[in-house]
Amino acid sequence: MRETLRDGKAPLHDRALLLHGHKRNAVLTLEEVRRYGSDSFSDPDYVRLYGMSPPQWYERGIRLLGRTAVECTRDPLADRIGRDIAGVAASLPAATRFLVIDPFAGSCNTLYWILRHVPWSRGIAFEFDPRVYELTRRNIEGLDRAIELMNGDYRLLLDERHPSAGDAMIIFVAPPWGAALDEVEGLDLRRTEPPVTEIVAHIERMYPDRKVLFAVQVYEKVDAPSLAELDAKLDWSMLKVYDLNAEGRNHGILLGTKGWTP
Ligand SMILES: C[S@@+](CC[C@H](N)C(=O)[O-])C[C@H]1O[C@@H](n2cnc3c(N)ncnc32)[C@H](O)[C@@H]1O
């Protein structure tokens, strides 16, 4: 991977360097986090997490690997996702308790915001990269929402979880996109790693009698056949794109239910 040098000094802090280059598994300094924000998005405070700007979270001892700084869902988007999930979940009876699972924890930031917005909720997250797991475990320790984070593959860890009888489930599905995004055709939900379609099918097999709300993080354009394939597995669905980025390339959320209809 070629890393771009600026003025013969520090390399450009972009997606290539942090996600695929030598900073992928390096713990970033505050300066590097802010340089990534300004180099890539003209905003040194771009990587806002857990309700804090980078200087605020760094001061509290929160640390990120290069890959997680790129892969994380930042506050403005995680907050909107949490609100929209809560809006749909609110159509279940008021006393409903929710088990919220993020099978692809990364920073745990989206799960944190979902727990902030959904009443009577508790959170579990799975992360199979031991370095990401270890840092996130420490990062979330002092937050005002408790998250049970486990190290391993979501398929094995899910098998060990048996939600309390009567609990509804919210599953946040944001696996790495890998080569699934094509700017023309959109995001192919059958080609993420692992495929979104496979994750949803796996969860439906495991919890056939539960009320489940899936929230799948998507790109502003989704490959139509893959969306139809996913839709066919759900009882109800709604696609929402967030206008957080003026130049386009926005992210969105596909909300879908199984076992109930809002
Ligand atoms: C795109 S990030 C998730 C972003 C995160 N949900 C957030 O709110 O910031 C994907 C994470 O899932 C992890 N991962 C990928 N495949 C996994 C699997 N099969 N089981 C558990 N974790 C996995 C990766 O190591 C990575 O940290």
The ligand as an SDF file (V2000), in Angstrom:
LIG
                    3D

 27 29  0  0  0  0  0  0  0  0999 V2000
  -17.5850   -1.5910   10.6890 C   0  0  0  0  0  0  0  0  0  0  0  0
  -16.9760   -2.0630   12.2950 S   0  0  0  0  0  0  0  0  0  0  0  0
  -18.3840   -1.8420   13.2860 C   0  0  0  0  0  0  0  0  0  0  0  0
  -18.6780   -0.4080   13.6960 C   0  0  0  0  0  0  0  0  0  0  0  0
  -19.3700   -0.3170   15.0240 C   0  0  0  0  0  0  0  0  0  0  0  0
  -20.6340   -1.0490   15.0490 N   0  0  0  0  0  0  0  0  0  0  0  0
  -19.5390    1.0880   15.5610 C   0  0  0  0  0  0  0  0  0  0  0  0
  -20.6130    1.4110   16.0990 O   0  0  0  0  0  0  0  0  0  0  0  0
  -18.5850    1.8770   15.4980 O   0  0  0  0  0  0  0  0  0  0  0  0
  -16.9030   -3.8160   12.1540 C   0  0  0  0  0  0  0  0  0  0  0  0
  -16.2190   -4.5440   13.3480 C   0  0  0  0  0  0  0  0  0  0  0  0
  -16.6890   -5.9170   13.3400 O   0  0  0  0  0  0  0  0  0  0  0  0
  -15.6110   -6.7900   13.6530 C   0  0  0  0  0  0  0  0  0  0  0  0
  -15.9680   -8.1110   13.0720 N   0  0  0  0  0  0  0  0  0  0  0  0
  -15.9220   -8.4700   11.7620 C   0  0  0  0  0  0  0  0  0  0  0  0
  -16.3950   -9.7420   11.5940 N   0  0  0  0  0  0  0  0  0  0  0  0
  -16.7650  -10.1760   12.8350 C   0  0  0  0  0  0  0  0  0  0  0  0
  -17.3480  -11.3920   13.3220 C   0  0  0  0  0  0  0  0  0  0  0  0
  -17.6090  -12.4120   12.4860 N   0  0  0  0  0  0  0  0  0  0  0  0
  -17.6250  -11.5100   14.6400 N   0  0  0  0  0  0  0  0  0  0  0  0
  -17.3550  -10.4580   15.5020 C   0  0  0  0  0  0  0  0  0  0  0  0
  -16.7890   -9.2870   15.0960 N   0  0  0  0  0  0  0  0  0  0  0  0
  -16.5100   -9.1370   13.7930 C   0  0  0  0  0  0  0  0  0  0  0  0
  -14.3870   -6.1100   13.0110 C   0  0  0  0  0  0  0  0  0  0  0  0
  -13.1990   -6.5410   13.6480 O   0  0  0  0  0  0  0  0  0  0  0  0
  -14.7020   -4.6190   13.2450 C   0  0  0  0  0  0  0  0  0  0  0  0
  -14.1340   -4.1400   14.4460 O   0  0  0  0  0  0  0  0  0  0  0  0
  1  2  1  0
  2  3  1  0
  2 10  1  0
  3  4  1  0
  4  5  1  0
  5  6  1  0
  5  7  1  0
  7  8  2  0
  7  9  1  0
 10 11  1  0
 11 12  1  0
 11 26  1  0
 12 13  1  0
 13 14  1  0
 13 24  1  0
 14 15  1  0
 14 23  1  0
 15 16  2  0
 16 17  1  0
 17 18  1  0
 17 23  2  0
 18 19  1  0
 18 20  2  0
 20 21  1  0
 21 22  2  0
 22 23  1  0
 24 25  1  0
 24 26  1  0
 26 27  1  0
M  CHG  2   2   1   9  -1
M  END
$$$$
